Amino acid sequence: MSTSSKLVWRKSSHSGGNGACVEIAVPNAASIAVRDSKDPEGPRLTFSNEAWAAFASAAAAGAFGEA
């Protein structure tokens, strides 16, 4: 995957400012990268578009409880 300096990372506008956020980037047309906003040079996870869409839909439906 590309290094974080080449990716455009975005944080949700719903993040509360408490530092407990994730950021996403799109390294290519087939995947989504995710990182911890507190550790931008730390590990990153990469998901297929399909896996990310399933996660986002489940999260929006409340499948993971209250934050």
All heavy atoms as TSV, in Angstrom:
chain	resi	resn	atom	element	x	y	z
A	1	MET	N	N	0.845	-1.176	0.000
A	1	MET	CA	C	0.000	0.000	0.000
A	1	MET	C	C	0.886	1.233	0.000
A	1	MET	O	O	2.008	1.219	0.468
A	1	MET	CB	C	-0.905	-0.012	1.231
A	1	MET	CG	C	-1.755	1.223	1.304
A	1	MET	SD	S	-3.098	1.216	2.480
A	1	MET	CE	C	-2.332	0.762	3.979
A	2	SER	N	N	0.341	2.337	-0.451
A	2	SER	CA	C	1.063	3.595	-0.471
A	2	SER	C	C	1.367	4.048	0.941
A	2	SER	O	O	0.667	3.716	1.883
A	2	SER	CB	C	0.200	4.669	-1.144
A	2	SER	OG	O	-0.144	4.285	-2.431
A	3	THR	N	N	2.390	4.863	1.088
A	3	THR	CA	C	2.670	5.425	2.398
A	3	THR	C	C	1.637	6.480	2.737
A	3	THR	O	O	0.981	7.031	1.865
A	3	THR	CB	C	4.073	6.061	2.435
A	3	THR	OG1	O	4.081	7.154	1.524
A	3	THR	CG2	C	5.154	5.061	2.090
A	4	SER	N	N	1.500	6.773	4.026
A	4	SER	CA	C	0.466	7.712	4.459
A	4	SER	C	C	0.677	9.103	3.883
A	4	SER	O	O	-0.271	9.853	3.728
A	4	SER	CB	C	0.386	7.763	5.974
A	4	SER	OG	O	1.607	8.192	6.519
A	5	SER	N	N	1.908	9.467	3.542
A	5	SER	CA	C	2.150	10.795	2.982
A	5	SER	C	C	1.556	10.942	1.582
A	5	SER	O	O	1.312	12.052	1.134
A	5	SER	CB	C	3.644	11.099	2.956
A	5	SER	OG	O	4.310	10.183	2.122
A	6	LYS	N	N	1.321	9.835	0.882
A	6	LYS	CA	C	0.750	9.890	-0.458
A	6	LYS	C	C	-0.766	9.769	-0.450
A	6	LYS	O	O	-1.399	9.993	-1.468
A	6	LYS	CB	C	1.341	8.780	-1.322
A	6	LYS	CG	C	2.814	8.963	-1.589
A	6	LYS	CD	C	3.339	7.840	-2.445
A	6	LYS	CE	C	4.824	7.987	-2.668
A	6	LYS	NZ	N	5.356	6.874	-3.466
A	7	LEU	N	N	-1.334	9.407	0.679
A	7	LEU	CA	C	-2.781	9.239	0.773
A	7	LEU	C	C	-3.427	10.488	1.337
A	7	LEU	O	O	-2.824	11.217	2.125
A	7	LEU	CB	C	-3.113	8.049	1.673
A	7	LEU	CG	C	-2.648	6.685	1.168
A	7	LEU	CD1	C	-2.925	5.619	2.216
A	7	LEU	CD2	C	-3.318	6.336	-0.136
A	8	VAL	N	N	-4.661	10.721	0.953
A	8	VAL	CA	C	-5.449	11.811	1.513
A	8	VAL	C	C	-6.362	11.193	2.572
A	8	VAL	O	O	-7.283	10.444	2.244
A	8	VAL	CB	C	-6.278	12.526	0.423
A	8	VAL	CG1	C	-7.150	13.600	1.035
A	8	VAL	CG2	C	-5.362	13.099	-0.645
A	9	TRP	N	N	-6.059	11.458	3.835
A	9	TRP	CA	C	-6.810	10.889	4.955
A	9	TRP	C	C	-7.941	11.819	5.351
A	9	TRP	O	O	-7.777	13.036	5.380
A	9	TRP	CB	C	-5.875	10.665	6.137
A	9	TRP	CG	C	-4.867	9.601	5.854
A	9	TRP	CD1	C	-3.604	9.776	5.380
A	9	TRP	CD2	C	-5.056	8.195	5.993
A	9	TRP	NE1	N	-2.994	8.558	5.220
A	9	TRP	CE2	C	-3.859	7.571	5.596
A	9	TRP	CE3	C	-6.113	7.394	6.430
A	9	TRP	CZ2	C	-3.689	6.189	5.619
A	9	TRP	CZ3	C	-5.949	6.024	6.452
A	9	TRP	CH2	C	-4.752	5.439	6.048
A	10	ARG	N	N	-9.104	11.220	5.657
A	10	ARG	CA	C	-10.281	11.996	6.059
A	10	ARG	C	C	-10.834	11.440	7.359
A	10	ARG	O	O	-10.845	10.236	7.581
A	10	ARG	CB	C	-11.361	11.935	4.988
A	10	ARG	CG	C	-10.920	12.571	3.698
A	10	ARG	CD	C	-11.977	12.457	2.654
A	10	ARG	NE	N	-12.069	11.041	2.263
A	10	ARG	CZ	C	-12.973	10.531	1.465
A	10	ARG	NH1	N	-13.902	11.305	0.976
A	10	ARG	NH2	N	-12.971	9.272	1.152
A	11	LYS	N	N	-11.313	12.357	8.196
A	11	LYS	CA	C	-11.941	11.990	9.457
A	11	LYS	C	C	-13.413	12.391	9.376
A	11	LYS	O	O	-13.753	13.415	8.784
A	11	LYS	CB	C	-11.265	12.753	10.599
A	11	LYS	CG	C	-11.653	12.274	11.968
A	11	LYS	CD	C	-11.009	13.054	13.105
A	11	LYS	CE	C	-9.631	13.552	12.840
A	11	LYS	NZ	N	-9.050	14.285	13.968
A	12	SER	N	N	-14.274	11.631	9.989
A	12	SER	CA	C	-15.699	11.924	9.973
A	12	SER	C	C	-15.990	13.296	10.573
A	12	SER	O	O	-15.377	13.689	11.573
A	12	SER	CB	C	-16.460	10.862	10.774
A	12	SER	OG	O	-17.810	11.252	10.958
A	13	SER	N	N	-16.923	13.989	9.992
A	13	SER	CA	C	-17.355	15.264	10.571
A	13	SER	C	C	-18.107	15.033	11.883
A	13	SER	O	O	-18.335	15.963	12.637
A	13	SER	CB	C	-18.251	16.016	9.580
A	13	SER	OG	O	-19.407	15.254	9.292
A	14	HIS	N	N	-18.457	13.785	12.173
A	14	HIS	CA	C	-19.149	13.441	13.412
A	14	HIS	C	C	-18.189	13.094	14.545
A	14	HIS	O	O	-18.623	12.813	15.647
A	14	HIS	CB	C	-20.108	12.261	13.191
A	14	HIS	CG	C	-21.210	12.587	12.235
A	14	HIS	ND1	N	-22.289	13.357	12.575
A	14	HIS	CD2	C	-21.374	12.259	10.936
A	14	HIS	CE1	C	-23.083	13.488	11.538
A	14	HIS	NE2	N	-22.550	12.823	10.513
A	15	SER	N	N	-16.879	13.111	14.280
A	15	SER	CA	C	-15.927	12.776	15.340
A	15	SER	C	C	-15.976	13.876	16.395
A	15	SER	O	O	-16.072	15.052	16.084
A	15	SER	CB	C	-14.515	12.602	14.788
A	15	SER	OG	O	-14.072	13.792	14.190
A	16	GLY	N	N	-15.911	13.460	17.642
A	16	GLY	CA	C	-16.165	14.387	18.739
A	16	GLY	C	C	-14.998	15.230	19.198
A	16	GLY	O	O	-15.166	16.063	20.069
A	17	GLY	N	N	-13.829	15.053	18.691
A	17	GLY	CA	C	-12.708	15.853	19.144
A	17	GLY	C	C	-12.033	15.295	20.395
A	17	GLY	O	O	-11.126	15.893	20.945
A	18	ASN	N	N	-12.475	14.106	20.856
A	18	ASN	CA	C	-11.863	13.499	22.039
A	18	ASN	C	C	-10.640	12.664	21.680
A	18	ASN	O	O	-10.037	12.056	22.543
A	18	ASN	CB	C	-12.883	12.650	22.796
A	18	ASN	CG	C	-13.400	11.478	21.993
A	18	ASN	OD1	O	-13.000	11.264	20.857
A	18	ASN	ND2	N	-14.305	10.730	22.573
A	19	GLY	N	N	-10.271	12.639	20.418
A	19	GLY	CA	C	-9.088	11.908	19.986
A	19	GLY	C	C	-9.340	10.453	19.648
A	19	GLY	O	O	-8.467	9.783	19.128
A	20	ALA	N	N	-10.509	9.934	19.944
A	20	ALA	CA	C	-10.825	8.523	19.674
A	20	ALA	C	C	-11.459	8.397	18.294
A	20	ALA	O	O	-12.630	8.105	18.159
A	20	ALA	CB	C	-11.748	7.975	20.748
A	21	CYS	N	N	-10.667	8.650	17.272
A	21	CYS	CA	C	-11.195	8.668	15.908
A	21	CYS	C	C	-10.370	7.772	14.998
A	21	CYS	O	O	-9.209	7.496	15.258
A	21	CYS	CB	C	-11.149	10.085	15.343
A	21	CYS	SG	S	-12.012	11.300	16.338
A	22	VAL	N	N	-10.996	7.364	13.933
A	22	VAL	CA	C	-10.279	6.712	12.852
A	22	VAL	C	C	-10.367	7.613	11.634
A	22	VAL	O	O	-11.258	8.445	11.522
A	22	VAL	CB	C	-10.831	5.298	12.518
A	22	VAL	CG1	C	-10.655	4.367	13.686
A	22	VAL	CG2	C	-12.276	5.353	12.083
A	23	GLU	N	N	-9.427	7.452	10.746
A	23	GLU	CA	C	-9.408	8.180	9.491
A	23	GLU	C	C	-9.397	7.162	8.365
A	23	GLU	O	O	-8.879	6.059	8.533
A	23	GLU	CB	C	-8.158	9.052	9.401
A	23	GLU	CG	C	-8.115	10.128	10.468
A	23	GLU	CD	C	-6.815	10.909	10.459
A	23	GLU	OE1	O	-5.745	10.276	10.330
A	23	GLU	OE2	O	-6.875	12.126	10.586
A	24	ILE	N	N	-9.966	7.536	7.233
A	24	ILE	CA	C	-9.957	6.646	6.079
A	24	ILE	C	C	-9.298	7.342	4.895
A	24	ILE	O	O	-9.259	8.565	4.819
A	24	ILE	CB	C	-11.365	6.158	5.686
A	24	ILE	CG1	C	-12.243	7.311	5.202
A	24	ILE	CG2	C	-12.023	5.413	6.824
A	24	ILE	CD1	C	-13.485	6.853	4.475
A	25	ALA	N	N	-8.781	6.525	4.004
A	25	ALA	CA	C	-8.203	6.999	2.746
A	25	ALA	C	C	-8.535	5.972	1.678
A	25	ALA	O	O	-8.888	4.830	1.976
A	25	ALA	CB	C	-6.692	7.165	2.871
A	26	VAL	N	N	-8.431	6.386	0.427
A	26	VAL	CA	C	-8.713	5.501	-0.703
A	26	VAL	C	C	-7.418	5.325	-1.500
A	26	VAL	O	O	-7.078	6.162	-2.336
A	26	VAL	CB	C	-9.841	6.081	-1.592
A	26	VAL	CG1	C	-10.160	5.136	-2.736
A	26	VAL	CG2	C	-11.080	6.370	-0.762
A	27	PRO	N	N	-6.668	4.244	-1.196
A	27	PRO	CA	C	-5.395	4.043	-1.889
A	27	PRO	C	C	-5.535	3.646	-3.355
A	27	PRO	O	O	-4.642	3.884	-4.156
A	27	PRO	CB	C	-4.706	2.940	-1.093
A	27	PRO	CG	C	-5.788	2.264	-0.335
A	27	PRO	CD	C	-6.892	3.259	-0.160
A	28	ASN	N	N	-6.658	3.022	-3.699
A	28	ASN	CA	C	-6.927	2.644	-5.088
A	28	ASN	C	C	-8.421	2.417	-5.239
A	28	ASN	O	O	-9.163	2.511	-4.259
A	28	ASN	CB	C	-6.109	1.414	-5.502
A	28	ASN	CG	C	-6.400	0.220	-4.627
A	28	ASN	OD1	O	-7.546	-0.205	-4.497
A	28	ASN	ND2	N	-5.371	-0.330	-4.002
A	29	ALA	N	N	-8.871	2.113	-6.432
A	29	ALA	CA	C	-10.299	1.993	-6.692
A	29	ALA	C	C	-10.944	0.784	-6.027
A	29	ALA	O	O	-12.159	0.705	-5.952
A	29	ALA	CB	C	-10.542	1.931	-8.201
A	30	ALA	N	N	-10.143	-0.138	-5.509
A	30	ALA	CA	C	-10.702	-1.379	-4.972
A	30	ALA	C	C	-10.612	-1.501	-3.456
A	30	ALA	O	O	-11.002	-2.522	-2.908
A	30	ALA	CB	C	-9.994	-2.571	-5.606
A	31	SER	N	N	-10.102	-0.478	-2.761
A	31	SER	CA	C	-9.922	-0.657	-1.320
A	31	SER	C	C	-10.040	0.642	-0.534
A	31	SER	O	O	-9.970	1.737	-1.091
A	31	SER	CB	C	-8.572	-1.311	-1.037
A	31	SER	OG	O	-7.517	-0.476	-1.465
A	32	ILE	N	N	-10.203	0.472	0.779
A	32	ILE	CA	C	-10.268	1.557	1.754
A	32	ILE	C	C	-9.209	1.279	2.809
A	32	ILE	O	O	-9.098	0.159	3.310
A	32	ILE	CB	C	-11.657	1.611	2.438
A	32	ILE	CG1	C	-12.773	1.799	1.419
A	32	ILE	CG2	C	-11.697	2.671	3.527
A	32	ILE	CD1	C	-12.794	3.139	0.738
A	33	ALA	N	N	-8.435	2.295	3.168
A	33	ALA	CA	C	-7.442	2.172	4.236
A	33	ALA	C	C	-7.974	2.879	5.472
A	33	ALA	O	O	-8.640	3.910	5.371
A	33	ALA	CB	C	-6.121	2.789	3.801
A	34	VAL	N	N	-7.676	2.326	6.645
A	34	VAL	CA	C	-8.144	2.882	7.910
A	34	VAL	C	C	-6.954	2.977	8.856
A	34	VAL	O	O	-6.128	2.061	8.918
A	34	VAL	CB	C	-9.234	1.968	8.536
A	34	VAL	CG1	C	-9.753	2.552	9.840
A	34	VAL	CG2	C	-10.382	1.752	7.566
A	35	ARG	N	N	-6.874	4.092	9.601
A	35	ARG	CA	C	-5.811	4.259	10.597
A	35	ARG	C	C	-6.359	4.976	11.827
A	35	ARG	O	O	-7.403	5.617	11.782
A	35	ARG	CB	C	-4.623	5.024	10.029
A	35	ARG	CG	C	-4.905	6.504	9.812
A	35	ARG	CD	C	-3.687	7.231	9.285
A	35	ARG	NE	N	-3.965	8.663	9.136
A	35	ARG	CZ	C	-3.118	9.525	8.619
A	35	ARG	NH1	N	-1.948	9.108	8.168
A	35	ARG	NH2	N	-3.439	10.797	8.521
A	36	ASP	N	N	-5.626	4.896	12.910
A	36	ASP	CA	C	-5.945	5.589	14.156
A	36	ASP	C	C	-5.458	7.030	14.016
A	36	ASP	O	O	-4.284	7.271	13.753
A	36	ASP	CB	C	-5.223	4.876	15.302
A	36	ASP	CG	C	-5.503	5.474	16.672
A	36	ASP	OD1	O	-6.040	6.601	16.759
A	36	ASP	OD2	O	-5.176	4.808	17.659
A	37	SER	N	N	-6.342	7.995	14.235
A	37	SER	CA	C	-5.949	9.394	14.062
A	37	SER	C	C	-4.895	9.836	15.068
A	37	SER	O	O	-4.153	10.781	14.804
A	37	SER	CB	C	-7.176	10.308	14.160
A	37	SER	OG	O	-7.748	10.238	15.455
A	38	LYS	N	N	-4.793	9.157	16.207
A	38	LYS	CA	C	-3.776	9.510	17.205
A	38	LYS	C	C	-2.390	8.997	16.833
A	38	LYS	O	O	-1.402	9.420	17.419
A	38	LYS	CB	C	-4.167	8.964	18.579
A	38	LYS	CG	C	-5.444	9.581	19.152
A	38	LYS	CD	C	-5.758	9.059	20.532
A	38	LYS	CE	C	-5.887	7.581	20.679
A	38	LYS	NZ	N	-6.888	6.864	19.913
A	39	ASP	N	N	-2.309	8.058	15.890
A	39	ASP	CA	C	-1.038	7.447	15.498
A	39	ASP	C	C	-0.958	7.385	13.976
A	39	ASP	O	O	-0.991	6.309	13.383
A	39	ASP	CB	C	-0.936	6.052	16.116
A	39	ASP	CG	C	0.417	5.404	15.914
A	39	ASP	OD1	O	1.371	6.099	15.484
A	39	ASP	OD2	O	0.532	4.198	16.178
A	40	PRO	N	N	-0.845	8.536	13.314
A	40	PRO	CA	C	-0.914	8.558	11.850
A	40	PRO	C	C	0.187	7.780	11.136
A	40	PRO	O	O	-0.005	7.381	9.996
A	40	PRO	CB	C	-0.855	10.042	11.501
A	40	PRO	CG	C	-0.330	10.725	12.704
A	40	PRO	CD	C	-0.686	9.875	13.877
A	41	GLU	N	N	1.294	7.535	11.778
A	41	GLU	CA	C	2.358	6.745	11.152
A	41	GLU	C	C	2.327	5.289	11.600
A	41	GLU	O	O	3.170	4.496	11.201
A	41	GLU	CB	C	3.726	7.366	11.459
A	41	GLU	CG	C	3.894	8.758	10.862
A	41	GLU	CD	C	3.662	8.796	9.355
A	41	GLU	OE1	O	4.113	7.881	8.644
A	41	GLU	OE2	O	3.006	9.748	8.896
A	42	GLY	N	N	1.339	4.942	12.421
A	42	GLY	CA	C	1.219	3.587	12.927
A	42	GLY	C	C	0.592	2.639	11.921
A	42	GLY	O	O	0.473	2.952	10.734
A	43	PRO	N	N	0.165	1.486	12.396
A	43	PRO	CA	C	-0.397	0.477	11.492
A	43	PRO	C	C	-1.684	0.947	10.819
A	43	PRO	O	O	-2.416	1.776	11.357
A	43	PRO	CB	C	-0.668	-0.718	12.410
A	43	PRO	CG	C	-0.625	-0.195	13.792
A	43	PRO	CD	C	0.158	1.073	13.779
A	44	ARG	N	N	-1.917	0.401	9.649
A	44	ARG	CA	C	-3.134	0.690	8.884
A	44	ARG	C	C	-3.758	-0.627	8.458
A	44	ARG	O	O	-3.063	-1.600	8.207
A	44	ARG	CB	C	-2.780	1.516	7.643
A	44	ARG	CG	C	-2.299	2.902	7.997
A	44	ARG	CD	C	-1.918	3.696	6.789
A	44	ARG	NE	N	-0.605	3.430	6.228
A	44	ARG	CZ	C	0.545	3.788	6.776
A	44	ARG	NH1	N	0.554	4.385	7.929
A	44	ARG	NH2	N	1.677	3.541	6.177
A	45	LEU	N	N	-5.061	-0.616	8.388
A	45	LEU	CA	C	-5.801	-1.773	7.891
A	45	LEU	C	C	-6.340	-1.417	6.515
A	45	LEU	O	O	-6.695	-0.273	6.259
A	45	LEU	CB	C	-6.963	-2.109	8.823
A	45	LEU	CG	C	-6.601	-2.435	10.266
A	45	LEU	CD1	C	-7.868	-2.572	11.101
A	45	LEU	CD2	C	-5.777	-3.698	10.326
A	46	THR	N	N	-6.424	-2.407	5.647
A	46	THR	CA	C	-6.983	-2.199	4.312
A	46	THR	C	C	-8.124	-3.177	4.107
A	46	THR	O	O	-8.000	-4.358	4.405
A	46	THR	CB	C	-5.912	-2.417	3.231
A	46	THR	OG1	O	-4.814	-1.533	3.491
A	46	THR	CG2	C	-6.461	-2.109	1.848
A	47	PHE	N	N	-9.244	-2.653	3.624
A	47	PHE	CA	C	-10.441	-3.450	3.383
A	47	PHE	C	C	-10.881	-3.301	1.938
A	47	PHE	O	O	-10.705	-2.240	1.341
A	47	PHE	CB	C	-11.594	-2.963	4.283
A	47	PHE	CG	C	-11.294	-3.056	5.744
A	47	PHE	CD1	C	-10.760	-1.985	6.438
A	47	PHE	CD2	C	-11.531	-4.236	6.429
A	47	PHE	CE1	C	-10.481	-2.066	7.785
A	47	PHE	CE2	C	-11.255	-4.335	7.785
A	47	PHE	CZ	C	-10.723	-3.245	8.462
A	48	SER	N	N	-11.501	-4.344	1.414
A	48	SER	CA	C	-12.101	-4.221	0.087
A	48	SER	C	C	-13.283	-3.257	0.197
A	48	SER	O	O	-13.831	-3.045	1.281
A	48	SER	CB	C	-12.596	-5.577	-0.419
A	48	SER	OG	O	-13.718	-6.008	0.349
A	49	ASN	N	N	-13.676	-2.687	-0.922
A	49	ASN	CA	C	-14.843	-1.795	-0.915
A	49	ASN	C	C	-16.081	-2.511	-0.392
A	49	ASN	O	O	-16.868	-1.929	0.361
A	49	ASN	CB	C	-15.100	-1.242	-2.312
A	49	ASN	CG	C	-14.061	-0.230	-2.726
A	49	ASN	OD1	O	-13.385	0.371	-1.903
A	49	ASN	ND2	N	-13.930	-0.043	-4.023
A	50	GLU	N	N	-16.233	-3.768	-0.757
A	50	GLU	CA	C	-17.396	-4.531	-0.325
A	50	GLU	C	C	-17.394	-4.746	1.190
A	50	GLU	O	O	-18.425	-4.597	1.859
A	50	GLU	CB	C	-17.461	-5.880	-1.043
A	50	GLU	CG	C	-17.686	-5.778	-2.540
A	50	GLU	CD	C	-16.419	-5.453	-3.336
A	50	GLU	OE1	O	-15.290	-5.487	-2.775
A	50	GLU	OE2	O	-16.554	-5.136	-4.527
A	51	ALA	N	N	-16.238	-5.089	1.740
A	51	ALA	CA	C	-16.142	-5.304	3.191
A	51	ALA	C	C	-16.388	-3.999	3.947
A	51	ALA	O	O	-17.073	-3.981	4.968
A	51	ALA	CB	C	-14.781	-5.883	3.554
A	52	TRP	N	N	-15.842	-2.894	3.443
A	52	TRP	CA	C	-16.042	-1.603	4.100
A	52	TRP	C	C	-17.516	-1.195	4.042
A	52	TRP	O	O	-18.064	-0.704	5.027
A	52	TRP	CB	C	-15.161	-0.527	3.469
A	52	TRP	CG	C	-15.316	0.786	4.189
A	52	TRP	CD1	C	-15.991	1.879	3.769
A	52	TRP	CD2	C	-14.806	1.103	5.492
A	52	TRP	NE1	N	-15.930	2.863	4.713
A	52	TRP	CE2	C	-15.205	2.414	5.785
A	52	TRP	CE3	C	-14.053	0.400	6.423
A	52	TRP	CZ2	C	-14.881	3.044	6.981
A	52	TRP	CZ3	C	-13.720	1.034	7.619
A	52	TRP	CH2	C	-14.134	2.333	7.883
A	53	ALA	N	N	-18.161	-1.398	2.909
A	53	ALA	CA	C	-19.580	-1.054	2.774
A	53	ALA	C	C	-20.429	-1.872	3.741
A	53	ALA	O	O	-21.361	-1.347	4.365
A	53	ALA	CB	C	-20.049	-1.262	1.332
A	54	ALA	N	N	-20.114	-3.155	3.900
A	54	ALA	CA	C	-20.855	-4.000	4.843
A	54	ALA	C	C	-20.650	-3.507	6.264
A	54	ALA	O	O	-21.613	-3.429	7.056
A	54	ALA	CB	C	-20.410	-5.458	4.710
A	55	PHE	N	N	-19.413	-3.160	6.631
A	55	PHE	CA	C	-19.139	-2.628	7.969
A	55	PHE	C	C	-19.882	-1.313	8.199
A	55	PHE	O	O	-20.528	-1.128	9.232
A	55	PHE	CB	C	-17.632	-2.410	8.166
A	55	PHE	CG	C	-17.325	-1.577	9.365
A	55	PHE	CD1	C	-17.404	-2.131	10.639
A	55	PHE	CD2	C	-16.980	-0.242	9.236
A	55	PHE	CE1	C	-17.145	-1.357	11.757
A	55	PHE	CE2	C	-16.722	0.535	10.345
A	55	PHE	CZ	C	-16.801	-0.024	11.615
A	56	ALA	N	N	-19.794	-0.392	7.257
A	56	ALA	CA	C	-20.441	0.909	7.410
A	56	ALA	C	C	-21.958	0.770	7.535
A	56	ALA	O	O	-22.587	1.445	8.358
A	56	ALA	CB	C	-20.074	1.821	6.243
A	57	SER	N	N	-22.547	-0.122	6.759
A	57	SER	CA	C	-23.998	-0.351	6.849
A	57	SER	C	C	-24.380	-0.929	8.202
A	57	SER	O	O	-25.363	-0.503	8.811
A	57	SER	CB	C	-24.461	-1.296	5.741
A	57	SER	OG	O	-24.325	-0.684	4.491
A	58	ALA	N	N	-23.594	-1.901	8.680
A	58	ALA	CA	C	-23.870	-2.488	9.985
A	58	ALA	C	C	-23.710	-1.466	11.105
A	58	ALA	O	O	-24.532	-1.404	12.024
A	58	ALA	CB	C	-22.950	-3.693	10.222
A	59	ALA	N	N	-22.682	-0.634	11.016
A	59	ALA	CA	C	-22.470	0.399	12.034
A	59	ALA	C	C	-23.617	1.396	12.033
A	59	ALA	O	O	-24.133	1.780	13.092
A	59	ALA	CB	C	-21.135	1.113	11.803
A	60	ALA	N	N	-24.058	1.809	10.854
A	60	ALA	CA	C	-25.177	2.751	10.759
A	60	ALA	C	C	-26.464	2.166	11.306
A	60	ALA	O	O	-27.305	2.893	11.844
A	60	ALA	CB	C	-25.365	3.188	9.308
A	61	ALA	N	N	-26.603	0.846	11.212
A	61	ALA	CA	C	-27.806	0.177	11.716
A	61	ALA	C	C	-27.729	-0.109	13.213
A	61	ALA	O	O	-28.666	-0.668	13.787
A	61	ALA	CB	C	-28.038	-1.130	10.949
A	62	GLY	N	N	-26.594	0.247	13.844
A	62	GLY	CA	C	-26.463	0.048	15.291
A	62	GLY	C	C	-25.969	-1.331	15.711
A	62	GLY	O	O	-26.095	-1.706	16.875
A	63	ALA	N	N	-25.389	-2.086	14.802
A	63	ALA	CA	C	-24.967	-3.439	15.095
A	63	ALA	C	C	-23.876	-3.542	16.159
A	63	ALA	O	O	-23.692	-4.577	16.757
A	63	ALA	CB	C	-24.485	-4.131	13.820
A	64	PHE	N	N	-23.169	-2.444	16.402
A	64	PHE	CA	C	-22.044	-2.486	17.343
A	64	PHE	C	C	-22.326	-1.735	18.629
A	64	PHE	O	O	-21.429	-1.488	19.416
A	64	PHE	CB	C	-20.788	-1.943	16.653
A	64	PHE	CG	C	-20.505	-2.647	15.351
A	64	PHE	CD1	C	-20.619	-1.977	14.153
A	64	PHE	CD2	C	-20.151	-3.987	15.329
A	64	PHE	CE1	C	-20.378	-2.631	12.948
A	64	PHE	CE2	C	-19.905	-4.649	14.130
A	64	PHE	CZ	C	-20.019	-3.961	12.940
A	65	GLY	N	N	-23.560	-1.366	18.868
A	65	GLY	CA	C	-23.950	-0.671	20.101
A	65	GLY	C	C	-23.575	0.800	20.086
A	65	GLY	O	O	-23.119	1.350	19.100
A	66	GLU	N	N	-23.780	1.421	21.232
A	66	GLU	CA	C	-23.477	2.850	21.407
A	66	GLU	C	C	-21.988	3.059	21.548
A	66	GLU	O	O	-21.293	2.228	22.127
A	66	GLU	CB	C	-24.174	3.376	22.662
A	66	GLU	CG	C	-25.671	3.394	22.570
A	66	GLU	CD	C	-26.202	4.600	21.840
A	66	GLU	OE1	O	-25.550	5.662	21.895
A	66	GLU	OE2	O	-27.264	4.488	21.231
A	67	ALA	N	N	-21.508	4.171	21.056
A	67	ALA	CA	C	-20.085	4.513	21.182
A	67	ALA	C	C	-19.812	5.135	22.538
A	67	ALA	O	O	-20.627	5.663	23.190
A	67	ALA	CB	C	-19.679	5.485	20.091
